[in-house]
Amino acid sequence: MKIVSNLLENIEGIQIFYIAGLLIFVTLFIIITIRTIRMPKQKAEKIKNSILNDNETEETIPS
C-alpha cells in the first residue's frame, strides 16, 4: 500500500480528484436525504409494505 501512496503523492494535481469525489459524495448524500425527508408518508408506507410482503405480486412505484 505504501507504493500506491507514494505514487499518488508524486502526481501533480491529484488533489483535484479527491476534492471532486468528496463534493460529488456530499452533494448526492444531501439530495437523497432531502428527497427522503420530503417523501409523502403514503409513498413511504407503500415502499415499506412492498419490501415486507414478498409473497404478493410486485407493483411498480411511479416516480
C-alpha positions as CSV (number, residue, x, y, z in Angstrom):
1,M,0.0,0.0,0.0
2,K,3.0,2.3,0.6
3,I,3.9,2.0,-3.1
4,V,0.5,3.3,-4.2
5,S,0.6,6.1,-1.6
6,N,4.0,7.2,-2.8
7,L,2.9,7.1,-6.4
8,L,-0.2,9.2,-5.8
9,E,1.7,11.8,-3.8
10,N,4.1,12.3,-6.7
11,I,1.3,13.0,-9.3
12,E,0.7,16.7,-9.9
13,G,-2.9,17.9,-9.4
14,I,-4.2,14.7,-7.9
15,Q,-5.8,16.7,-5.1
16,I,-8.5,17.9,-7.5
17,F,-9.8,14.4,-7.9
18,Y,-10.0,13.9,-4.1
19,I,-11.9,17.2,-3.8
20,A,-14.2,16.4,-6.7
21,G,-15.0,12.9,-5.3
22,L,-15.8,14.3,-1.9
23,L,-18.0,17.1,-3.4
24,I,-20.0,14.5,-5.5
25,F,-20.5,12.3,-2.5
26,V,-21.7,15.1,-0.2
27,T,-24.0,16.5,-2.9
28,L,-25.6,13.2,-3.6
29,F,-26.0,12.4,0.1
30,I,-27.7,15.8,0.7
31,I,-30.0,15.3,-2.3
32,I,-31.0,11.8,-1.3
33,T,-31.6,12.9,2.3
34,I,-33.8,15.9,1.3
35,R,-35.9,13.7,-1.1
36,T,-36.4,11.1,1.6
37,I,-37.5,13.6,4.1
38,R,-39.9,15.3,1.7
39,M,-41.4,12.0,0.5
40,P,-45.1,11.7,1.2
41,K,-46.0,9.3,4.1
42,Q,-48.2,7.2,1.8
43,K,-45.4,6.6,-0.6
44,A,-43.1,5.6,2.2
45,E,-45.6,3.3,3.7
46,K,-46.2,1.7,0.3
47,I,-42.5,1.1,-0.2
48,K,-42.1,-0.3,3.3
49,N,-45.0,-2.7,2.9
50,S,-43.8,-3.9,-0.5
51,I,-40.5,-4.8,1.0
52,L,-42.1,-6.7,3.9
53,N,-44.6,-8.6,1.7
54,D,-42.5,-10.8,-0.6
55,N,-45.4,-13.2,-1.4
56,E,-47.5,-10.5,-3.1
57,T,-47.0,-9.5,-6.7
58,E,-44.6,-6.7,-7.3
59,E,-46.1,-3.3,-8.1
60,T,-44.0,-0.7,-9.7
61,I,-43.9,2.7,-8.0
62,P,-44.4,5.5,-10.4
63,S,-41.9,8.3,-9.9
